Amino acid sequence: MKIIKKNQLTILVLALMLVTAGYLNYNSNVSSTEQVASIGDATLVSSNLSNSITNETQSQLENNTVTNEVASSVSTSEENSVETNADVSNNSEYFSSSKLERDTMYSQMLESYQKILDSKTTSDKQKEAAQEEINKINKAKNAIMIAENLIKTKGIQDVVIFSNDDSISVIVNKEELKKEDIAQIQSIIAREMNAKIEDIHITNQ
């Protein structure tokens, strides 16, 4: 009976050892599996995050590139526009200032002749001459204004006319003057200002 009890005890101990070993092995496998899964999830998340950052960075770089290209294009366009506008502005200012100087000269002449008319010491002959000059200046001013407006209708952007006795100078804002343009300008000046063709001098600005 004692031998049987010892055998039973030995078997029981062996059984307990096997159970314990199996339990420890199971826990070890579960822990290892969870660790591998955890590492896999971390790797996946890291990969997704890296791809997201890469895509976002690339998108920002592309947007910055497009923005820079547009800005560069706009800048170049603005520079060209400024240069073109500057040229047009300079030409327009020349014609505006020239007309202003001419009209100022006429106004001063008219003022001088008017003073002669208003003076009590002026003889009748002097007043008559002064009145003739006033009429002549006003007639010339009207003729010049009409001629300039008619020349503009022929496709000329700007024009200014100076009249000095029998010589008439015409300056136009056009890069190239064709024979047809010259003929039309001469015809208008000759008709409106009662001038001879050979007395009309045309230049372009």
C-alpha positions as CSV (number, residue, x, y, z in Angstrom):
1,M,0.0,0.0,0.0
2,K,2.9,2.3,0.8
3,I,4.4,1.6,-2.7
4,I,1.1,2.5,-4.4
5,K,0.9,5.8,-2.5
6,K,4.5,6.7,-3.5
7,N,3.7,6.0,-7.2
8,Q,0.5,8.0,-7.0
9,L,2.4,10.9,-5.4
10,T,5.1,10.7,-8.1
11,I,2.4,10.7,-10.9
12,L,0.6,13.6,-9.2
13,V,3.8,15.7,-9.0
14,L,4.6,14.9,-12.7
15,A,1.1,15.9,-13.7
16,L,1.4,19.2,-11.8
17,M,4.8,19.9,-13.5
18,L,3.3,19.2,-16.9
19,V,0.3,21.4,-16.2
20,T,2.6,24.2,-14.9
21,A,4.9,23.9,-17.9
22,G,2.0,24.0,-20.3
23,Y,0.6,27.0,-18.7
24,L,3.8,28.9,-18.7
25,N,4.4,27.9,-22.4
26,Y,0.9,29.2,-23.3
27,N,1.4,32.5,-21.6
28,S,4.7,32.9,-23.3
29,N,3.1,32.2,-26.7
30,V,0.2,34.6,-26.1
31,S,2.6,37.4,-24.9
32,S,4.8,36.8,-27.9
33,T,1.8,36.9,-30.3
34,E,0.5,40.1,-28.7
35,Q,4.0,41.7,-29.0
36,V,4.3,40.8,-32.6
37,A,0.8,42.1,-33.3
38,S,1.6,45.2,-31.4
39,I,4.8,45.7,-33.4
40,G,2.9,45.0,-36.6
41,D,0.3,47.6,-35.8
42,A,3.0,50.1,-34.8
43,T,4.8,49.5,-38.1
44,L,1.5,49.9,-40.0
45,V,0.7,53.1,-38.2
46,S,4.2,54.4,-38.7
47,S,4.0,53.5,-42.4
48,N,0.6,55.3,-42.9
49,L,1.8,58.3,-41.0
50,S,5.0,58.5,-43.1
51,N,3.0,58.2,-46.3
52,S,0.6,60.9,-45.1
53,I,3.4,63.2,-44.2
54,T,5.2,62.5,-47.5
55,N,2.0,63.1,-49.5
56,E,1.2,66.3,-47.6
57,T,4.8,67.6,-48.0
58,Q,4.7,66.8,-51.7
59,S,1.3,68.5,-52.0
60,Q,2.6,71.6,-50.2
61,L,5.7,71.6,-52.5
62,E,3.5,71.3,-55.6
63,N,1.3,74.1,-54.3
64,N,4.3,76.3,-53.5
65,T,5.7,75.6,-57.0
66,V,2.5,76.5,-58.7
67,T,2.1,79.7,-56.5
68,N,5.7,80.7,-57.3
69,E,5.1,80.1,-61.0
70,V,1.9,82.2,-61.0
71,A,3.6,84.9,-58.9
72,S,6.5,85.0,-61.3
73,S,4.1,85.1,-64.3
74,V,2.1,87.9,-62.7
75,S,5.3,89.8,-61.8
76,T,6.6,89.5,-65.4
77,S,3.3,90.5,-66.8
78,E,3.1,93.5,-64.4
79,E,6.6,94.5,-65.4
80,N,5.8,94.4,-69.1
81,S,2.5,96.2,-68.4
82,V,4.3,98.9,-66.4
83,E,6.9,99.4,-69.2
84,T,4.2,99.6,-71.9
85,N,2.1,101.9,-69.8
86,A,5.2,104.1,-69.1
87,D,5.8,104.4,-72.9
88,V,2.2,105.3,-73.6
89,S,2.2,107.7,-70.6
90,N,5.4,109.5,-71.8
91,N,4.0,110.0,-75.3
92,S,0.6,111.2,-74.0
93,E,2.3,113.6,-71.6
94,Y,4.4,115.0,-74.4
95,F,1.3,115.8,-76.5
96,S,-0.6,117.1,-73.5
97,S,2.2,119.4,-72.4
98,S,2.9,120.6,-76.0
99,K,-0.8,121.5,-76.5
100,L,-0.8,123.2,-73.1
101,E,2.3,125.3,-74.0
102,R,0.8,126.2,-77.3
103,D,-2.6,127.2,-75.8
104,T,-0.8,129.2,-73.1
105,M,1.1,131.1,-75.8
106,Y,-2.2,131.9,-77.6
107,S,-3.8,133.0,-74.4
108,Q,-0.9,135.4,-73.6
109,M,-1.0,136.8,-77.1
110,L,-4.8,137.4,-76.8
111,E,-4.4,139.0,-73.4
112,S,-1.7,141.4,-74.8
113,Y,-3.9,142.4,-77.7
114,Q,-6.9,142.8,-75.4
115,K,-4.9,145.2,-73.3
116,I,-4.3,147.3,-76.4
117,L,-8.0,147.4,-77.1
118,D,-8.8,148.4,-73.5
119,S,-6.2,151.1,-73.3
120,K,-7.4,154.7,-73.5
121,T,-4.2,155.9,-75.0
122,T,-4.3,153.5,-77.9
123,S,-5.1,155.0,-81.3
124,D,-8.0,153.7,-83.4
125,K,-5.5,152.3,-85.9
126,Q,-3.7,150.3,-83.3
127,K,-7.0,149.0,-81.9
128,E,-8.0,147.9,-85.4
129,A,-4.8,146.0,-85.9
130,A,-5.1,144.4,-82.4
131,Q,-8.6,143.3,-83.2
132,E,-7.5,141.7,-86.5
133,E,-4.8,139.8,-84.6
134,I,-7.3,138.6,-82.1
135,N,-9.6,137.3,-84.8
136,K,-6.6,135.7,-86.6
137,I,-5.5,133.9,-83.4
138,N,-9.0,132.6,-82.6
139,K,-9.5,131.4,-86.2
140,A,-6.2,129.6,-86.1
141,K,-7.1,128.0,-82.7
142,N,-10.4,126.7,-84.1
143,A,-8.8,125.4,-87.3
144,I,-6.1,123.6,-85.3
145,M,-8.7,122.0,-83.0
146,I,-10.8,120.8,-85.9
147,A,-7.8,119.5,-87.8
148,E,-6.4,117.6,-84.8
149,N,-9.8,115.9,-84.1
150,L,-10.1,114.9,-87.8
151,I,-6.6,113.4,-87.8
152,K,-7.4,111.3,-84.7
153,T,-10.3,109.8,-86.6
154,K,-7.8,108.4,-89.1
155,G,-6.3,106.1,-86.4
156,I,-3.7,108.5,-85.0
157,Q,-3.6,108.3,-81.2
158,D,-2.3,111.8,-80.5
159,V,-1.5,114.8,-82.6
160,V,-0.3,118.3,-82.0
161,I,-0.2,121.1,-84.6
162,F,2.0,124.2,-84.5
163,S,1.4,127.1,-86.9
164,N,4.1,129.7,-87.5
165,D,3.1,132.1,-90.3
166,D,3.1,130.0,-93.5
167,S,4.9,127.0,-91.9
168,I,2.8,124.3,-90.2
169,S,4.4,121.5,-88.2
170,V,2.3,118.4,-87.4
171,I,3.6,115.8,-84.8
172,V,1.7,112.5,-84.6
173,N,1.9,109.6,-82.2
174,K,2.4,106.7,-84.6
175,E,5.4,104.4,-85.0
176,E,5.2,104.2,-88.8
177,L,3.7,106.8,-91.2
178,K,2.6,105.3,-94.5
179,K,2.2,107.4,-97.6
180,E,-1.6,107.1,-97.2
181,D,-1.3,108.5,-93.6
182,I,0.8,111.5,-94.8
183,A,-1.6,112.2,-97.7
184,Q,-4.6,112.2,-95.4
185,I,-3.0,114.5,-92.9
186,Q,-1.9,116.9,-95.6
187,S,-5.3,116.9,-97.0
188,I,-6.9,117.8,-93.7
189,I,-4.4,120.5,-92.8
190,A,-4.6,122.1,-96.3
191,R,-8.4,122.2,-96.1
192,E,-9.0,123.3,-92.6
193,M,-6.1,125.6,-92.2
194,N,-6.0,126.9,-95.8
195,A,-2.3,125.8,-96.1
196,K,-0.2,124.7,-99.0
197,I,1.0,121.1,-99.1
198,E,4.7,122.2,-99.3
199,D,4.3,124.2,-96.1
200,I,3.1,121.2,-94.1
201,H,5.8,119.3,-92.2
202,I,4.8,116.0,-90.6
203,T,6.9,114.0,-88.1
204,N,6.1,111.1,-85.8
205,Q,6.9,110.9,-82.1
